[in-house]
């Protein structure tokens, strides 16, 4: 390899690196969007979407609405346990959600047990304020390894990971309390 080719490659690399640092600088200077937090003064309308292909017990007689009702109940109970004082209304269908109120839309991407009977719940959510601003939760994923290989312990593990996921959602969307 001759020296001229090396200098050209070095200059090209330096140009790319300088461009990358410029873009990172612009992103750092940009003002972040305001985080949407729960407003206890308004009712929180919740819809949990869990596609039939990923729900636990795909051969179960339970419908998507049944699983949505169960997970919506976990949202209600865990948010109330953590101190949310507002009203929580769980909807079974997306079409029932009001377009002008405070909405929490939860999309479950994985909820089930693997071959080793480890339970996993993976979801993401979007909280939309009454004025239309919205904020996403990012991916929330909880796992639990269950050593007892019976259906009762697996069901308990599935409930535990779902409840813990809802606790994490509450932490991400609630107003942070000052540390003493």
C-alpha positions as CSV (number, residue, x, y, z in Angstrom):
1,X,0.0,0.0,0.0
2,X,1.5,3.4,-0.9
3,X,1.6,6.4,1.3
4,X,-0.9,8.4,-0.8
5,X,-3.6,5.8,-0.4
6,X,-3.0,5.7,3.3
7,X,-3.4,9.5,3.6
8,X,-6.6,9.5,1.6
9,X,-8.0,6.8,3.8
10,X,-7.0,8.7,6.9
11,X,-8.5,11.9,5.6
12,X,-11.8,10.1,4.7
13,X,-11.9,8.5,8.2
14,X,-11.2,11.8,9.9
15,X,-14.0,13.4,7.9
16,X,-16.5,10.7,8.9
17,X,-15.4,11.1,12.6
18,X,-15.8,14.9,12.5
19,X,-19.2,14.5,10.9
20,X,-20.3,12.1,13.6
21,X,-19.1,14.4,16.4
22,X,-20.9,17.3,14.7
23,X,-24.2,15.3,14.7
24,X,-23.7,14.2,18.3
25,X,-23.2,17.8,19.3
26,X,-26.4,18.9,17.6
27,X,-28.3,16.1,19.3
28,X,-26.8,17.1,22.7
29,X,-27.7,20.7,22.2
30,X,-31.3,19.9,21.2
31,X,-33.8,20.5,24.0
32,X,-35.4,17.2,25.0
33,X,-39.2,16.9,24.8
34,X,-41.1,17.4,28.0
35,X,-41.9,14.1,29.7
36,X,-45.6,13.4,30.0
37,X,-46.5,12.3,33.5
38,X,-49.7,10.9,35.1
39,X,-52.3,13.5,36.0
40,X,-54.4,12.2,38.9
41,X,-57.0,15.0,38.3
42,X,-58.2,13.3,35.1
43,X,-59.3,9.7,34.6
44,X,-56.7,7.4,33.2
45,X,-58.1,5.3,30.3
46,X,-56.1,2.1,29.9
47,X,-56.1,-0.3,27.0
48,X,-53.8,-3.4,27.0
49,X,-53.1,-5.0,23.6
50,X,-52.0,-8.6,23.7
51,X,-52.1,-10.3,20.4
52,X,-53.4,-13.9,20.4
53,X,-50.2,-15.3,19.0
54,X,-48.1,-14.3,22.0
55,X,-50.5,-14.8,24.9
56,X,-49.8,-17.5,27.4
57,X,-51.6,-20.7,26.7
58,X,-52.3,-20.0,23.0
59,X,-54.7,-23.0,23.0
60,X,-56.6,-21.6,26.0
61,X,-60.3,-20.9,25.8
62,X,-59.6,-17.3,27.0
63,X,-60.0,-14.6,24.5
64,X,-57.8,-11.5,23.9
65,X,-60.3,-9.4,25.9
66,X,-59.9,-11.8,28.8
67,X,-56.1,-11.4,28.9
68,X,-56.5,-7.7,28.3
69,X,-58.9,-7.5,31.3
70,X,-56.4,-9.4,33.5
71,X,-53.5,-7.2,32.6
72,X,-55.6,-4.1,32.8
73,X,-56.5,-5.2,36.4
74,X,-52.8,-5.5,37.1
75,X,-52.3,-1.9,35.9
76,X,-55.1,-0.7,38.1
77,X,-54.0,-2.5,41.3
78,X,-50.2,-1.8,40.9
79,X,-50.8,1.9,40.1
80,X,-53.1,2.3,43.1
81,X,-50.6,0.4,45.4
82,X,-47.9,2.9,44.3
83,X,-50.1,5.9,45.2
84,X,-51.9,6.9,42.1
85,X,-55.0,8.8,43.4
86,X,-56.9,9.2,40.1
87,X,-59.6,7.1,38.5
88,X,-58.5,4.3,36.3
89,X,-60.8,3.0,33.6
90,X,-59.8,-0.2,31.8
91,X,-61.1,-0.7,28.2
92,X,-61.4,-4.0,26.5
93,X,-61.2,-2.6,22.9
94,X,-59.0,0.1,21.4
95,X,-62.1,1.7,19.8
96,X,-63.5,2.4,23.2
97,X,-60.6,4.7,24.2
98,X,-61.6,8.4,24.3
99,X,-59.5,10.5,22.0
100,X,-59.4,13.6,24.2
101,X,-58.6,12.1,27.6
102,X,-55.5,10.8,29.3
103,X,-54.7,7.4,27.8
104,X,-52.3,4.7,28.6
105,X,-51.9,2.2,25.7
106,X,-49.9,-0.9,26.6
107,X,-48.6,-3.2,23.9
108,X,-47.5,-6.6,25.2
109,X,-44.9,-8.2,22.9
110,X,-44.1,-11.3,25.0
111,X,-45.8,-12.9,27.9
112,X,-45.3,-16.5,28.5
113,X,-43.1,-19.3,29.8
114,X,-40.1,-20.8,28.0
115,X,-39.0,-24.4,27.8
116,X,-37.3,-24.1,31.2
117,X,-40.5,-22.7,32.8
118,X,-39.0,-19.2,33.1
119,X,-41.6,-16.5,32.9
120,X,-41.2,-13.4,30.8
121,X,-43.2,-10.3,30.2
122,X,-42.1,-7.7,27.7
123,X,-44.1,-4.7,26.8
124,X,-44.0,-1.0,25.8
125,X,-46.5,1.7,26.5
126,X,-47.4,5.2,25.5
127,X,-49.0,7.7,27.8
128,X,-51.0,10.4,26.0
129,X,-52.0,13.5,27.9
130,X,-55.4,15.2,27.4
131,X,-53.7,17.9,25.3
132,X,-52.3,15.4,22.9
133,X,-48.7,15.3,24.0
134,X,-47.4,11.7,24.4
135,X,-44.4,10.0,25.9
136,X,-43.3,6.4,25.5
137,X,-42.0,4.0,28.2
138,X,-39.4,2.3,26.2
139,X,-39.2,-1.4,26.5
140,X,-40.1,-2.9,29.8
141,X,-39.0,-6.5,30.2
142,X,-39.2,-8.6,33.4
143,X,-38.2,-12.3,33.8
144,X,-38.4,-14.8,36.5
145,X,-36.9,-18.3,36.6
146,X,-39.3,-20.8,38.2
147,X,-37.7,-24.0,39.5
148,X,-40.9,-25.9,40.3
149,X,-42.2,-27.4,37.1
150,X,-45.9,-27.4,37.7
151,X,-48.7,-25.3,36.2
152,X,-49.5,-23.5,39.5
153,X,-45.9,-22.2,40.0
154,X,-45.8,-21.2,36.3
155,X,-49.0,-19.3,36.6
156,X,-47.7,-17.5,39.7
157,X,-44.5,-16.6,37.9
158,X,-46.5,-15.2,34.9
159,X,-48.5,-13.1,37.3
160,X,-45.4,-11.9,39.1
161,X,-43.6,-10.7,36.0
162,X,-46.7,-9.0,34.7
163,X,-47.3,-7.2,38.0
164,X,-43.6,-6.2,38.1
165,X,-43.8,-4.8,34.6
166,X,-46.8,-2.6,35.6
167,X,-44.8,-1.3,38.6
168,X,-42.0,-0.4,36.3
169,X,-44.5,1.4,34.0
170,X,-45.8,3.4,37.0
171,X,-42.2,4.4,37.9
172,X,-41.6,5.6,34.4
173,X,-44.7,7.7,34.1
174,X,-45.2,9.0,37.6
175,X,-43.9,12.3,39.0
176,X,-40.5,11.7,40.7
177,X,-40.7,12.3,44.4
178,X,-37.8,14.3,45.9
179,X,-35.3,12.3,48.0
180,X,-35.0,13.2,51.6
